[in-house]
Amino acid sequence: MTSILKTDKIEGVTASGTVAMPAGHVIQTQRSTITSQVSTDSTSYADTGNSVTITPKFSSSMMFIMMLGGRITYGTSTAGQLSVQLHVDGVNTAQFVDTLQQGSNNVAYGFTLCQSFFHSPNTTSAVVYKTVFKSNGTNVSYNTTGVPISLIVQEIAQ
């Protein structure tokens, strides 16, 4: 005999949002996507426009952060270097640095951004994840032509 449980909502006995989920279960997902090109020639970090605020349901949760999409290019005839940082509540948590080499006939090469990180916020208060970037003085672009750049944060039960 097969049993079927149908429900529209699962809620804790004493309070909403307190149901213990199995380890590895995705509790919630938040996403920010930019669809316009952002450029800088600054050697100081500039905001990319990607920012996610998430309030963990459980202080024991792990956050899985993904930076996906777009292309990163530069627009000068010299080699460019790009540094992208992931900030958590304004503090650098992870950094990705790459040097882009100039191609023949003054064609700029780029790469597709695809990075992932884990973070343990140890809180049930709102946490802000955002990306910032800078160059080594050459004009560097977060180029979203045809491919938006997304910052995705998932809360994972532990």
Contacts in CASP RR format, 6 or more apart in sequence:
PFRMAT RR
TARGET T0000
AUTHOR 0000-0000-0000
METHOD contacts of the structure
MODEL  1
MTSILKTDKIEGVTASGTVAMPAGHVIQTQRSTITSQVSTDSTSYADTGN
SVTITPKFSSSMMFIMMLGGRITYGTSTAGQLSVQLHVDGVNTAQFVDTL
QQGSNNVAYGFTLCQSFFHSPNTTSAVVYKTVFKSNGTNVSYNTTGVPIS
LIVQEIAQ
10 19 0 8 1.000
11 17 0 8 1.000
11 19 0 8 1.000
12 18 0 8 1.000
12 19 0 8 1.000
17 57 0 8 1.000
20 157 0 8 1.000
21 27 0 8 1.000
21 157 0 8 1.000
22 157 0 8 1.000
23 157 0 8 1.000
23 158 0 8 1.000
24 156 0 8 1.000
24 157 0 8 1.000
24 158 0 8 1.000
25 156 0 8 1.000
25 157 0 8 1.000
26 154 0 8 1.000
26 155 0 8 1.000
26 156 0 8 1.000
26 157 0 8 1.000
27 56 0 8 1.000
27 57 0 8 1.000
27 58 0 8 1.000
27 61 0 8 1.000
27 154 0 8 1.000
27 155 0 8 1.000
27 156 0 8 1.000
27 157 0 8 1.000
28 54 0 8 1.000
28 57 0 8 1.000
28 154 0 8 1.000
28 155 0 8 1.000
29 152 0 8 1.000
29 153 0 8 1.000
29 154 0 8 1.000
29 155 0 8 1.000
30 52 0 8 1.000
30 53 0 8 1.000
30 54 0 8 1.000
30 152 0 8 1.000
30 153 0 8 1.000
31 52 0 8 1.000
31 150 0 8 1.000
31 151 0 8 1.000
31 152 0 8 1.000
31 153 0 8 1.000
32 49 0 8 1.000
32 50 0 8 1.000
32 51 0 8 1.000
32 52 0 8 1.000
32 150 0 8 1.000
32 151 0 8 1.000
33 50 0 8 1.000
33 148 0 8 1.000
33 149 0 8 1.000
33 150 0 8 1.000
33 151 0 8 1.000
34 48 0 8 1.000
34 49 0 8 1.000
34 50 0 8 1.000
34 142 0 8 1.000
34 144 0 8 1.000
34 148 0 8 1.000
34 149 0 8 1.000
35 144 0 8 1.000
35 148 0 8 1.000
36 144 0 8 1.000
37 141 0 8 1.000
37 142 0 8 1.000
37 143 0 8 1.000
37 144 0 8 1.000
37 145 0 8 1.000
38 46 0 8 1.000
38 48 0 8 1.000
38 49 0 8 1.000
38 133 0 8 1.000
38 141 0 8 1.000
38 142 0 8 1.000
39 139 0 8 1.000
39 140 0 8 1.000
39 141 0 8 1.000
39 142 0 8 1.000
40 46 0 8 1.000
40 133 0 8 1.000
40 134 0 8 1.000
40 135 0 8 1.000
40 139 0 8 1.000
40 140 0 8 1.000
41 135 0 8 1.000
41 137 0 8 1.000
41 138 0 8 1.000
41 139 0 8 1.000
41 140 0 8 1.000
42 134 0 8 1.000
42 135 0 8 1.000
42 137 0 8 1.000
43 134 0 8 1.000
43 135 0 8 1.000
43 136 0 8 1.000
43 137 0 8 1.000
44 134 0 8 1.000
45 83 0 8 1.000
45 85 0 8 1.000
45 132 0 8 1.000
45 133 0 8 1.000
45 134 0 8 1.000
46 132 0 8 1.000
46 133 0 8 1.000
46 134 0 8 1.000
47 130 0 8 1.000
47 132 0 8 1.000
48 84 0 8 1.000
48 130 0 8 1.000
48 131 0 8 1.000
48 132 0 8 1.000
48 133 0 8 1.000
48 142 0 8 1.000
48 149 0 8 1.000
49 130 0 8 1.000
49 131 0 8 1.000
50 67 0 8 1.000
50 130 0 8 1.000
50 131 0 8 1.000
50 149 0 8 1.000
50 150 0 8 1.000
50 151 0 8 1.000
51 128 0 8 1.000
51 129 0 8 1.000
51 130 0 8 1.000
51 131 0 8 1.000
51 151 0 8 1.000
52 128 0 8 1.000
52 129 0 8 1.000
52 130 0 8 1.000
52 151 0 8 1.000
52 152 0 8 1.000
52 153 0 8 1.000
53 126 0 8 1.000
53 127 0 8 1.000
53 128 0 8 1.000
53 129 0 8 1.000
54 63 0 8 1.000
54 126 0 8 1.000
54 127 0 8 1.000
54 129 0 8 1.000
54 153 0 8 1.000
54 155 0 8 1.000
55 124 0 8 1.000
55 125 0 8 1.000
55 126 0 8 1.000
55 127 0 8 1.000
56 63 0 8 1.000
56 121 0 8 1.000
56 123 0 8 1.000
56 124 0 8 1.000
56 127 0 8 1.000
56 155 0 8 1.000
57 124 0 8 1.000
57 155 0 8 1.000
58 124 0 8 1.000
58 155 0 8 1.000
58 157 0 8 1.000
58 158 0 8 1.000
59 121 0 8 1.000
59 122 0 8 1.000
59 123 0 8 1.000
59 124 0 8 1.000
60 122 0 8 1.000
60 157 0 8 1.000
60 158 0 8 1.000
61 120 0 8 1.000
61 121 0 8 1.000
61 155 0 8 1.000
61 156 0 8 1.000
61 157 0 8 1.000
61 158 0 8 1.000
62 118 0 8 1.000
62 119 0 8 1.000
62 120 0 8 1.000
62 155 0 8 1.000
62 156 0 8 1.000
62 158 0 8 1.000
63 118 0 8 1.000
63 119 0 8 1.000
63 120 0 8 1.000
63 121 0 8 1.000
63 127 0 8 1.000
63 129 0 8 1.000
63 153 0 8 1.000
63 154 0 8 1.000
63 155 0 8 1.000
63 156 0 8 1.000
64 116 0 8 1.000
64 117 0 8 1.000
64 118 0 8 1.000
64 153 0 8 1.000
64 154 0 8 1.000
64 156 0 8 1.000
65 86 0 8 1.000
65 94 0 8 1.000
65 116 0 8 1.000
65 117 0 8 1.000
65 118 0 8 1.000
65 119 0 8 1.000
65 129 0 8 1.000
65 151 0 8 1.000
65 152 0 8 1.000
65 153 0 8 1.000
66 115 0 8 1.000
66 116 0 8 1.000
66 150 0 8 1.000
66 151 0 8 1.000
66 152 0 8 1.000
66 153 0 8 1.000
66 154 0 8 1.000
67 84 0 8 1.000
67 86 0 8 1.000
67 96 0 8 1.000
67 113 0 8 1.000
67 114 0 8 1.000
67 115 0 8 1.000
67 116 0 8 1.000
67 131 0 8 1.000
67 149 0 8 1.000
67 150 0 8 1.000
67 151 0 8 1.000
68 113 0 8 1.000
68 114 0 8 1.000
68 149 0 8 1.000
68 150 0 8 1.000
68 152 0 8 1.000
69 112 0 8 1.000
69 113 0 8 1.000
69 114 0 8 1.000
69 144 0 8 1.000
69 147 0 8 1.000
69 148 0 8 1.000
69 149 0 8 1.000
69 150 0 8 1.000
70 112 0 8 1.000
70 113 0 8 1.000
70 142 0 8 1.000
70 143 0 8 1.000
70 144 0 8 1.000
70 145 0 8 1.000
70 146 0 8 1.000
70 147 0 8 1.000
70 148 0 8 1.000
70 149 0 8 1.000
71 110 0 8 1.000
71 111 0 8 1.000
71 112 0 8 1.000
71 113 0 8 1.000
71 143 0 8 1.000
71 144 0 8 1.000
71 145 0 8 1.000
71 147 0 8 1.000
72 82 0 8 1.000
72 84 0 8 1.000
72 98 0 8 1.000
72 100 0 8 1.000
72 110 0 8 1.000
72 111 0 8 1.000
72 112 0 8 1.000
72 113 0 8 1.000
72 140 0 8 1.000
72 141 0 8 1.000
72 142 0 8 1.000
72 143 0 8 1.000
73 100 0 8 1.000
73 108 0 8 1.000
73 109 0 8 1.000
73 110 0 8 1.000
73 140 0 8 1.000
73 141 0 8 1.000
73 143 0 8 1.000
74 80 0 8 1.000
74 82 0 8 1.000
74 100 0 8 1.000
74 108 0 8 1.000
74 110 0 8 1.000
74 135 0 8 1.000
74 138 0 8 1.000
74 139 0 8 1.000
74 140 0 8 1.000
74 141 0 8 1.000
75 108 0 8 1.000
75 138 0 8 1.000
75 139 0 8 1.000
75 140 0 8 1.000
75 141 0 8 1.000
76 102 0 8 1.000
76 108 0 8 1.000
76 138 0 8 1.000
76 139 0 8 1.000
77 102 0 8 1.000
77 106 0 8 1.000
78 102 0 8 1.000
78 138 0 8 1.000
79 99 0 8 1.000
79 100 0 8 1.000
79 101 0 8 1.000
79 102 0 8 1.000
79 138 0 8 1.000
80 99 0 8 1.000
80 100 0 8 1.000
80 101 0 8 1.000
80 102 0 8 1.000
80 135 0 8 1.000
80 136 0 8 1.000
80 137 0 8 1.000
80 138 0 8 1.000
80 140 0 8 1.000
81 97 0 8 1.000
81 98 0 8 1.000
81 99 0 8 1.000
81 100 0 8 1.000
81 135 0 8 1.000
81 136 0 8 1.000
81 138 0 8 1.000
81 140 0 8 1.000
82 97 0 8 1.000
82 98 0 8 1.000
82 99 0 8 1.000
82 100 0 8 1.000
82 133 0 8 1.000
82 134 0 8 1.000
82 135 0 8 1.000
82 140 0 8 1.000
83 95 0 8 1.000
83 96 0 8 1.000
83 97 0 8 1.000
83 133 0 8 1.000
83 134 0 8 1.000
83 135 0 8 1.000
84 95 0 8 1.000
84 96 0 8 1.000
84 97 0 8 1.000
84 113 0 8 1.000
84 115 0 8 1.000
84 131 0 8 1.000
84 132 0 8 1.000
84 133 0 8 1.000
85 92 0 8 1.000
85 93 0 8 1.000
85 94 0 8 1.000
85 95 0 8 1.000
85 96 0 8 1.000
85 131 0 8 1.000
85 132 0 8 1.000
85 133 0 8 1.000
86 92 0 8 1.000
86 93 0 8 1.000
86 94 0 8 1.000
86 95 0 8 1.000
86 115 0 8 1.000
86 117 0 8 1.000
86 129 0 8 1.000
86 130 0 8 1.000
86 131 0 8 1.000
87 93 0 8 1.000
87 128 0 8 1.000
87 129 0 8 1.000
87 130 0 8 1.000
87 131 0 8 1.000
87 132 0 8 1.000
88 119 0 8 1.000
88 121 0 8 1.000
88 127 0 8 1.000
88 128 0 8 1.000
88 129 0 8 1.000
89 127 0 8 1.000
89 128 0 8 1.000
90 128 0 8 1.000
90 130 0 8 1.000
93 117 0 8 1.000
93 119 0 8 1.000
94 115 0 8 1.000
94 117 0 8 1.000
96 113 0 8 1.000
96 115 0 8 1.000
98 111 0 8 1.000
100 108 0 8 1.000
100 109 0 8 1.000
100 110 0 8 1.000
100 111 0 8 1.000
100 140 0 8 1.000
101 109 0 8 1.000
102 108 0 8 1.000
102 109 0 8 1.000
103 109 0 8 1.000
112 147 0 8 1.000
113 142 0 8 1.000
113 149 0 8 1.000
119 129 0 8 1.000
121 127 0 8 1.000
129 151 0 8 1.000
129 153 0 8 1.000
130 151 0 8 1.000
131 151 0 8 1.000
133 140 0 8 1.000
133 142 0 8 1.000
134 140 0 8 1.000
142 149 0 8 1.000
END
